[in-house]
Amino acid sequence: MKRLFYLILAVLFLVGAGLTWRHFAQPKAGALVAKGPGGPARPMPVKIAQVRSGPVVDSVSAVGTLLANESVMIRPEVDGRIVAIHFQEGQQVRRGEKLLTMDAGETEAQLVSAVAAANLNRSRLKRAEELQAKNFISVQALDEARENVNQSNARETELRARLAKTVVHAPFDGVTGLRQVSAGAYVKAGQDVARLEGIGVLKLDFRVPELYLRRLRVGQGLSINVDAYAGETFSGSIYAIEPAVDESTRTVLLRARLPNPGARLKPGMFARVSLEFARRDNALLVPEQAIVPRGDGRFVYRVVDGKAALTKVETGVRRPGEVEVLSGLQAGDTIVADGQLKLQDGAAVSTGAPKPAPPAK
């Protein structure tokens, strides 16, 4: 019995001690609750920035090569001796101007002979028609006379065409290059004489990733920069799009035209291309580091009444240090620019002075 009595007393003692501990451990009304070993929760210090508006150009950059609008190598079509060269190296020539004259003496003599033969055969045909009308000659003889006329006419036409080829004319407006022969030289048909480049307007070939294919269109404006004229920008527009995508690079070839007053730009130049899709003068811009990617979305923390509010945004154009926001924010909103990696939605934040917005570009 004594042993049972002592056991009951021990149980009552332990129960009383537990109630006493709970009474002293319970915080009083209005006391702060410690959130960690350091004491009560404190606002998270962060750096903030304001959403600003500014101009944005939606574009893609590429590199390309300038080409002459028209380009040919001046070559004679017949063998012979060059009688005269009618252009100076680097000279601007007009379409149809005479560039080269070949010796045509032999061809001219053959043409005179062919013309005489053609006249004689035509006279014979006329007499044959008169005689056949009186049945003095056969129909076969008349047919032979007609065939002789046809052959002589063909020979005359051939020699006139060969004679025309002894003079080379400019096929388009352009600038002549450095010639490789001199007057008096004997040249073969197809031998190089000089280049003729049409550079009043230039072509530009460049490639962009197939990702942009649906946004490309004929007539789209672009600008280029070249090393020879640093700081200057030249404008043009797309006039042709390759119908197939290159399988090895997954890019599409574009061709543009650029006016070239004064012929300052030259074929073969390397060009840095900026192809503009759209321009927005009042786009919303935030610092690049303010964007928090989560899953398949992008978020920022807005600062509302001293607390961080996780806000989903849709981004647009990226440029060094800044990102365009298409939806989710308004101009003037305060956002967390640095320190957001440890934040949670609704957490208290300590802001301090706002981070100055970057200057407009």
Sequence and secondary structure as in RCSB ss.txt:
>XXXX:A:sequence
MKRLFYLILAVLFLVGAGLTWRHFAQPKAGALVAKGPGGPARPMPVKIAQVRSGPVVDSVSAVGTLLANESVMIR
PEVDGRIVAIHFQEGQQVRRGEKLLTMDAGETEAQLVSAVAAANLNRSRLKRAEELQAKNFISVQALDEARENVN
QSNARETELRARLAKTVVHAPFDGVTGLRQVSAGAYVKAGQDVARLEGIGVLKLDFRVPELYLRRLRVGQGLSIN
VDAYAGETFSGSIYAIEPAVDESTRTVLLRARLPNPGARLKPGMFARVSLEFARRDNALLVPEQAIVPRGDGRFV
YRVVDGKAALTKVETGVRRPGEVEVLSGLQAGDTIVADGQLKLQDGAAVSTGAPKPAPPAK
>XXXX:A:secstr
 HHHHHHHHHHHHHHHHHHHHHHHHS  TT   EEETTEE   EE EEEE EEEEEEEEEEEEEEEEEEEEEEE 
 SS EEEEEE   TT EE TT EEEEE  HHHHHHHHHHHHHHHHHHHHHHHHHHHHHTTSS HHHHHHHHHHHH
HHHHHHHHHHHHHHTTEEE SSSEEE   S  TT EE TT   EEEEEEEEEEEEEEEEGGGGGG  TT EEEEE
 GGGTT  EEEEEEEE SS  TTT EEEEEEEEE GGG S TT EEEEEEEEEEEEEEEEEEGGG EEETTEEEE
EEEETTEEEEEEEEEEEEETTEEEEEES  TT EEEEESGGG  TT BEE  S B      
